[in-house]
Amino acid sequence: MTYNIILDILIILTAAIIAGEIFEQLNLPGIAGQLLSGLILGPSLLNLLSYNNAISGITSIAIFFIVFLIGIEMNTEIIMKHLKKAALLSILSFIIPFSIELFLLTHILDIGVTETSIIALATAIPSISIVSVLVGKYSLMKREIGKIIISSVVISDIIGFIILSYFSNASGSLSNILLPLAILLILYFGFDYIINKNKWIFRKSLNVIWVKFRSSHFSYAILIIFGLLVSMIFNAIGISYIIGAFFAGLIINRGIIGNESFGKVSRTLNRINDSFFIPIFFGAAGLEAFIVYSNIDFILEIFVFVSIAFIIAYYLSFKFAKRFINKKEGNRSRKLAGIISGRGAVGIAIAVIALNEGLISQSSYSIIITLSIVISIIAGILLYGIKIKYKTLIPRILNESVTD
């Protein structure tokens, strides 16, 4: 058993890293390549590996660390400062396209409200991990536009997980989700306010503790334990532990733990995520899909409606960027709209959770994975185009692997 899981991880990780790197060299989202690698290795094509409980446990840990780091690299002050514009952008880039897609899919899918809603949700929701990478790529995080984009996607993703939590709740009562969440958020923002108002005292206390124990790994362990504890509390009230991981990271900002400690934590988690957790999570997500080729026509029909929602999201985001964000940035509204329309990672996380909780069938999950790969590739082409020197692709990949 131990040997099998190590071998499975070796194959998934190797394939995902290589496929992701090839896609990156093609100026396409690496996540699409990682999903595709799992799809190829799994029962849809080669059938070399199968999804199992051990892989499922690893992916749960992986998504915790991925979202935890995203929270660490944000802070509550940024979100609150740009709340109005970010909320409007969330309505335009997510709520409206999601509602239209759900309406369209209801007319062709006869699988119940829950499955239809989750398919629409998973393919319409923007992804904080993808968008944050794009914002960083274009050096927008220090500008107002980058902060508005990130804040908007955070709001959209929280709404998305609340919708998922509603369907996960056995009673099916929205009040059973919103009331505990409201109480928890009030407590969270109160705690966050107290800590940030007294951040110098808190930072001094942390330094005393870290110096006393004289071990850097102790500080990392405390932060991870804190993140797991918050995630467990969110999960206990029926809200996804992923939201808990994000909010836990949100508290741990640069002002509280200091620039040096923040830099170490951020760099360490980034390296672990980029080299292990991200490729493992998306490679395994693709592995779990199973494409029935007789359903291709049906998938194409769904893709048409999903594409309509994506185009609407892109257009409304473009109009927002042109009207509210882009006044001093030159003619970059299309590029910004492409960034805001980043899809895939969070949608895949929602699909994985929904499948594990029995909310969607294997067929619906496979449709989500397939559409996510196609949409990611199309979005990448719209944002970057395909520009590469094919003769240098393999040498560059091998050279970077050796250097790392």
N, C-alpha and C positions, 0 to 999 in steps of 0.2 A: 504493500500500500504506500509506504513512504517513498519507495523507488518510483512508483507510478506517478505520484503527484509531482515529484521533482522533475521527472522526465516531461510531464505535461507542461509544467511551468517553463522549462527550458525551450520546448518547441513553440509555445504560444508567444513567449517573450521575444525569442529570436525572430520569428516570422513577423510579429507586430512592429518591432524596431526597424527591420529592413523595409517592410512595406511602407511604414510611416515616413521613413527617410526618403524613399523614392518619390512619394507623393509631395513631400516638402520641396524636393529638388525640381519637381514639376510645377512648383508654385500652387499646389493644391493642399487642402487641409490634411495634415498628417493623420488626424483621427479617422478620416475616411479610409485611408490606407490600412490603418490598424483594424478597423471593422472588417474591411475586405479580406484581410489575412485570416481572420477567424472564420469568416464565411467560407473561404477556400478550404481551410483545414477541417471544418466541421462536416456534418452529414449532408449539407447542401451540395458539396462537390467531392472532395477527396475522402471524406469520412475517416480521417486519420485519428481524430480525437473526438471525445464526447464530453459535454458539460456535466459536471457532477457536484456533489455537495462540498467537496474540498475546494474546488475552483470557485464555487459560489461564496464560500467563506472568505476567500482571498479577495474577491471582487468587492465584498462589503467593506473590508478593511481599506482597500484601495480608494474607494469613493469617499470614505471618511477623510483620508489624508488629502485628497485632491481638493475637496470643498473647504476643509479646515485651512489650508494655505490661502485659498482665495479670500476667505474672511480675514486672515491675518494681514493681507496686503491692502485691505480696505479699512475704513473706520466710520463710526456712526456719524461723526461731524460732517464728513463729506456728503453722506446720503441726505442728512437733514438740511444741509445748506442748499442743495439742489433738488429738494423734494418736489416742488411744483412742476418744474420742467421735466424732471425725470418721470413723474407720474403721468404726465401728458404723453411723453414719448412711449411709455409702457402701454398706454391705451391704443396708440396708433400702431406700434410695432408688434403688439402681442394680442391684446384683448379683442380688437376688431377683427384681425385676420383669423384668430382662433374661433371666434363666434361664426364667421362666414364659413370657415372650413367645416365646422361641426354641423352647420345647417345643410351644407352640400353633401357631406358624407352620410347624413341621416337618410337621404333619399336613395342611396345605392347599397348601404350596408344593413343587413337584417340580422344583427348580432347583439342587439340590446344597447341601451343608453350608455352603460358603463364602458363597454369595449369601444364603442364609437367615440365616446368622449376622450378616452385615453389615447386612441390613435390620433385624433385631432390635436390633443394637448402635446403629445410627444413630438409631433412633426411641426408644430407651430411655435413652440416655446423657444425663445433665444437662449443661448448657452453662455453663462458667465465665464466658463473656462476658455471657450473659443474667443469670445469678444474681448476678454481681458488680455489674451495673447496678442490680438490684432491691435488693440489700443496701445500696448507696449511696443509693438513692432513699428508703429507710426509715431512713437514718442508723444502720445496725447495725454498721458496720465497726469502730467503736471499742468495741463491746460484745462480750462473750464469744460470744453467740449468732451474731453475724455472722462472727466468726473461725472458729467451728466449721463453719458452713455453707460458707464459702469453702474451708476446708481439706478438707472432705469432698468437695466437687465437684472439687478439684484431684486428690485420690486417685482418684476415679471416672474422671476424664478420662485420667489416666495409665494406668489399667488398660485403658480403652477403646482407647487407642492401642497398647498392648502386644498386645491381641487382634488389632488390625488388622495390626500388624507380623508377628504369627505367620502370618497368612494371606498376607501379602506375601512372606514368606521362601520362597525357592524350594525349600529342602529340607524345609520343613514340620516342622522339629524345634523344639520349644519351648525346648530347652536352648540352641539356637543364638541365641535371643533373650534368654533370662533371664540366661545367664552373662555375656555382654558388658555387658548392662544393669546387672547387679549390680556388676561391676568399675567401670563408668563412674560409677554412683551413689556407690560408696565413694570414688572419686577426687574426685567433685564435692563431697560433704559434707566431705571432708577439706580441700579447697581453700576451701570456704565457711567452715569453722570457722577456718582460719588467717587468712583475710581479715577476718572479723568480730572475731576476738580482737585483731587488730592494725589495726583500722579507722582509728584516728587516724593511724598511720604511713602507711597506704595513702591516706587522704584528703589528708594533707599532700603526699604525692608527686604526687597528681593535681593539686592546686592549683598546685604548682611547674610542672608540665608545661603546664597551661592558661594560667598567667600568662606563661610563656616564649613560647608560640606566639601569645598575645594574640588568639585568635580563638575565638569561641564555637562556630563550626561544627566546629572540630577535635575538641572534646570529644564532640559528637554523633556525629561520624564514628567515633571510637574505640569508643564504646558499640555502635554498629550493627555495626561490624566484629567486635567481640567476640561479639555475638549470632549473626552469620552463621557465625563460626568454630565455636562450640559446636553450632549447628544442623547444620553439615556433619559434625561428628564423630559426632553421634547418627545421622544419616542413613547414614553410612559403615558402622555396625555393624548396620544393618537396622531401627533404630528411627526413627519418623517425625521429620523435621526440626522439626515443630511442637512436639514435646516438648522438643527441644533449645532452641528459641526461648524456651519457658517457663522452663526451668532457667537459661538465660543471663540472663533478666530477673530471676529470683529472686535471683541473686547481687548485682545492682545495686540495693541498697536505700538507704534514706535515711541510715542510719548510716555507710555507706561513702563516699558522694559528697557528703554534707552536705545540709542542708535546702534551701538556696538552689538548688544545682545540681539536686537531686532535683525540686524544684518546677518548674524550667524544663523539664527533660526530660519530666516527666509531663504538663505542660500542652501542650507542643508536640506530643507524640505523640498525646495525646487529641484535639487539634484536627484533626490530619491523619487519624487513624482515623475520627472521627465524620463528617468532611466528605468523605472520599474513599475510604479503604480499605474500611471497613465496607459502605457502599452499593454499591461496585463489586463486592466479593466476593459479596454475597448476591444482587445483581441479576444477576450473571453466572451464579451457581449456578442461579437460576430459569430463566435463558435456556437452559441446557443440557438442561433437562428436556423431554420430549416425551410428552404424554399421549395415549394411544390411547383414544378415547372408548368403543370397544367393550369395553374392559376395566374400565369403571366399576364394574360389579357385583363384579368380582374385587377391585378396590381397596377397595370398601366392606367386603368380607368380611375383608380384611387389617386394615382400620381397626378393626373390632370387637375383634380380638385385641390390637392395639396399645393400644386404649383400656382394655382390661382390665388390661394391664400398667401403664398410666399411673395408673389408679384405685388399683391396689395400691400403687404408689410413693407416691402422694399420701396414702393412708391410713396406711401405715407411717411416713412422714415426720411426719404429724400426731401419731401416737402417740409418736414419739420426741420431738417438740417439746413435747408435753404432759408427758412424763415427765422429760426431762433438761434442757431448755432454758428452759421457759416459767414457771418457778416465780416469778420476780420481775418478769415482763413483762406480767402481766395475762392476759386471755383473748385471746391473739393466735396460738394454735397453728395455726389454719387459714390465717392469712396467712403464717406462717412455712413451713408445709407447701407452700403455693403457690409461695413463693420457691424452696424447695429443688427443687421439681419442674420448674423452668424447663428447657425443652427447645429444641433447634433448631440453634444455631450450631455447636457441636462435632459434632453429628450430620451436619450439612451438610458440614463439613470432612472428616469421615471418608468420606462418600459421594463427594465430589469426588476424594479421593485414590484410593479404591477403583475408581472409574470410570476414572480416568487410568491406573491400573496394570492394568486389564483384569480386575479381580476380580469385578465385577458388570456386568450388561448395562445397556444404555440404558433398558430397560423397568423394571428394578429401581431404577435411579437415579431415574427419574421418579416411581415409587411413593413413594420416600423423600421427595422434594421435596414432593409433594402432601400426604402425611401430615404432614410437618413444618409446612406452612402451616396445615392444619386444627387440629392439636394446639396450635400456638402461639396461634391465635385462641381456642380453647376455654379454654386455660390463662389467657390474658389476661382473658377474661370472668369466670372463676372468681376471679381475683385482684383485678381492679379493678371489674368491671361496665362498662357503657357509659354514660358521662355526658358530654354535650357539647351546646353550643349551636350547632346546625347553621348558623344564619344568620351566625355569626361565624367559621366554620371557614376559609373562603378568605381573608378579610381578615387573619386572624391569621397564616396561612402566608405570605402576601405580605409582611406587615409584618415578620415575623421574618427573611425572606430579605433584605429591604432593609437591616434593622438589622445583620445579619451581614456 
